[in-house]
Amino acid sequence: MKLLDFTTTFPDEETCKAKFREQREKQGVVCPKCGCRHHYWKTCRSEFQCAKCGHRQGLRVGTVMHSSKLPFRDWFIAMHLLTATKHTISAAELQYQLGRRRYQPVWEMLHKLRSVMGKRDGMYTLGGNVELDEGFFSTETAEDEKDEKLKAGVGSQKKSKVVVMAETKEPLVPKKGQKQTAVRYIKMKVVENLKSDTIDYVAGFNIELESTVVTDASSSHTHFKKMFKVHKSQVIEPKDIEKMLPWVHTTISNAKALLLDTYHGVKREFLQAYLNEFCYKFNRRYFRGVIFDRLLDISVMYRSDFEHRIYNHCLAA
């Protein structure tokens, strides 16, 4: 949705609230007490009342806005800014744009939206031809690691490990300089280690078993031949990585550039949230005109798993 369309469609709090109610009724309101799907709208209290047991629930209950006291229009503006461009927005910048005095509620709002993005993408699996490799993202060290001597290389406390998967297809007519395959969908999952059991779990959960999986010859991938229909692996020289696993490393580079452009530093525990946003928007890159509507849909469908926390403004990222 373009900026002018957004401001015209949602000029005030009431229009945003009415749209959110419309989406809830479209998805179907379920009584948490008896499971009944028939409700009445109590205008005087802005609540749904169950037609069977009389239980009442607020408009935000069970949605991404559960327990939030921010205005509906703040949420709508946040959703618009997250989906209007390929880039993202920091909580500090959104706080300024909304004119809010407190940073914490705005920061939580963004993380809740990223949480439901991850939930939605978690419903789908990759299939067909899938590239898989591991990426290493620079993150801030945890409090209990700050006094430790920093390790070098991939084992560094400043490097978070991410399993990256890209579903690809061959382009119809490859042009000069174009990659031999075209990317469809991607997934990125933060992991604690690169042990084969860990990688097996992530790959098995996110890739269809009838797929053809392409990887390097890492020992972390030794079980793939038994897990998937076809497993293609070979020793890949660093200079050839872009040729053998082109889309995995293109998306890793793009994700790193996006995070570096927007944030001074990302805490490890929040890296998955930012990757959720990156993957959600990448997977819907051809639907820019309706991606706001899709985010609004899942904001009604899902309650965020993000827990309320108190963090220093400068360290929250």
N, C-alpha and C positions, 0 to 999 in steps of 0.2 A: 504494500500500500504506500502510495506516494504521500509526501508531507501535506500537501494541500488537500488531498482526499481525506487524510486522517483528521485534520483540524475541522473540516467541513462535516464529517460524519460524527465525530465525537467532540463537540464544542464545549461540553460541560460535564459535571459529575452525573447528572441525571441520565444523560444519553448513554454513558458508559455503564451505569448501573442497570438500565433497561436492557442493554445488549447482553450483559452478563446473565441476567435473569432469563432472557430469551434462549441463550445457549444452554443453560441448565435445564430448562423445560424441554428443549430439543433432545438433549442427551437422556433425559428421564431422571426425575428426582425419586430417590429410594429412601424410605423411612429407615433410619438406623435401628429403630426399636422393634418393628414388626415386619419389615421388608416390603411393605405395601408400596405400590408405585403410583397411587392416586393421591394427589395433593390439591389443596386450595391455597391460593396466595392471599395472605393477610396484609393488605396494603398498609393498614395503620401501624403494623409492627415490622413490616418488610421481612416477613418470614413465611416459610411454607408450613402448612398444617396438614398432617396426615388425615386422609378421609376415613381411615379405619380406626386408629387408636387415638387420634387427636394430638400426637406428638408434634412439636414445632421445632424447626431448625432454620437457622439464619441462612441468608443467601450465600455466604462464604463457606459454610460448613462442608467439609469433605473435598474442597477444591484447593488449588495452589494458594489461595488467599486465606485459608483456614487460620483463624486467630490473629490475622493482620488487622491493624487499625489504620493503615494508610488508605487514603481515598481511592476509589475505583479508578479514577482518571490517572492517578500516579502509576497504577499498575498498567493501564492501557498505554500510557506514554512509554513506560519501560519496555513493554512488549514491542511497541513500534520501533523504538531506537535499536533494539536488539536485532530486529528482522529487516529493517529498511535498507541496510547496506551489508556488504561482505565483512565489514569490520565489526568490532565490539565496542562497548563503552564501559569505562570504569565506574565503580560506585561513587567515587569522589566527584567525577564529572556529572553523573546523573543527579547526585545530591545538589550540585550547583544549579543544574538546569531546572530541577523541581522547586528550588528555593527552600529546601528543608534544612532545619537547624541541626538535626541529629543525623549522623552518618550511619549508625547501626541499623535502623530499620530499612534504609535504602540498600545497604550491603546485603542484608538478609533477603530482601525481595529479589535481587538479581540471582542469588544462589538458589532460591526456591524455583525460579523459572528455569535455571539450568538443570536442576534436579528432575523436573518433569520432562525436559527435553531428553535426558538420558533414559528415563522410564519409557518414553515412547519409542525411541530407537531400540531399546532392549527387547521390544516385541518382535523384531525382525531378525532374520539370519541372512548371512551372505551365501551365495550359491554359484554354481558354474565354475568359472576360473577365478581363483582367489590368490592374490599375493599376500605373503605374511613375512614380517620381519620385526625386529625390535628397535625401538628408538630410545634415545637418552636425552631427557629434557632437564635443563638447569633449573633447580628449585632451591629455595632457602632451606637451610638445615634446621632440623628440629631442635628444641631447647636442650634436650639431653645429649645432643651431639655437638653442640657448639664448642665445648671444651676439648673435644677429641681432636687428635691429629688427623687432618684431612688426607684421605687416600687419593691416589692418582688413578686416572682411567675410568673405566665403566663402573668400578666399585666405589667411586667417590660418593660421599654423603650429599654432595651437591647435584648429583645426577639421579633423576627418577626414571625408572624403567617402564617403558610403555610398549605393549604388544599392538602392532598396527596391522590391520587387514584391509585389503582393497579388492572389491569384486570388479573384474574387468571383462571387456568384450572386444573383439577385433573390430576396428573401424571398417566401414563399408568400402571406402576408397582412400587408403592412406596417402597423404600428401607428402611432398618432399620436406624432410625435417620433422615430420609428425611421428609420435610414438606408434609402435606397431599395434598397440591395444588402446582401448578407450575405457576410462574409469566410470563405474556406475555408482557404487555405494562404498562407504568406508566405515570402519569401527576402530576406536582407540581405547585400550584398556590399561590402566596403571596397574602394575604388579609389584610385589615385594621382591621377587627374585626371578632368575631366568632358568630355574630348574625345570626339567622336562615335565614333571607332574603339574607344575603351575601353568606352563604353556599349553599342555594337553587340555587342561580344564578350560582355559580361556578359548582355545580354538574349537574344542568340542561343543562348547555352549553357544558360540557365535557363528559357526560355519556348518552348513549342511553336510552330512556324511557322504553324499553322492558327489561332492565337489572335487575338482582338480586343484590341489594346493601347491603353489610354487614357493620354495624357500631356498635359503642357502644351506650349506651342509653342516650347520650347527648341531651339536649333540643334543640340544634342547628339542630338536624336531625328530628324533629317532623313532618315535612311536607313530608318526603320521601315516606311514605306509599301511599300518593296521587299522587306523582310524578312518581314513578317507578313501574314496574310490581310486584316486590317483594322487601320488605324491611325487612331484618333480623337485629334486634337490641337487645342487652341485656346488663345488667350491667356487666362490665368486671373488675375484680380485677387487680391491677397493675402487680401482679406476673403471670397473665394469658394472658396478652396482646399479648405476642409473639405467643401464641397458637391460639388465636381468630382472630387476624389481623396480621399474620406473615409477609406478604410481604410489607405492608405499613411501618412497623417499621424497617424492614431490609433495605429498600431503604432510609429511613430517616437517619439511622445510617451510611450507606455508603456515603450519600451526605454530612453529617456533617464531617465525617472523611476526605473526599476529600478536602473540603474547608479549614479545619484546617491544613491539610498537606501542602497546597500550599500558603495560604494567612495568613498574620498576623491579618487581620481584614477585614470584608466586610461591606460596607455601605448598609443600608437598601434599598436604591433606586436602587441598582445594584444586589440585591439578586436574583431577578427573572431571570436576565440574566445568572447567574451562574447555576441556576436550569434548565434553558432552555438547556444549554450545557449538563448537567448531564443526563437529560431525553432523549435528542436526541441520545446521545451515548448509553445509556442503552437500548433504544428501538431498536437499530440496532447492538446490541452486537454480533449477529451471522453473521454479514456482514462486519467483520473487513477488509476483503480484498478489498471491494468496497466502504467503507464508505467515503473515500476521494472523489471518483467520485460522490457520492450522494451529498456531501456538495458542490462540484463544480457546480453540476446541479442547486441547489437551490440558489447558489450565483449569477448565471446568471438570474434566474427567478424572484428573489425578490430584491427590494430595501429596505435597512434597515430603520427602524423607529428611530434608535438611533440618537439623536441630538448632534451636535457639542457642547462640553462644555469644560471649562477650570477648571482643578482641580489640586490641589497640588499633586506632585508625590507620596508622602507617604500616602495620603488619598484616592487616586483613587481606589485602590484595584480592 
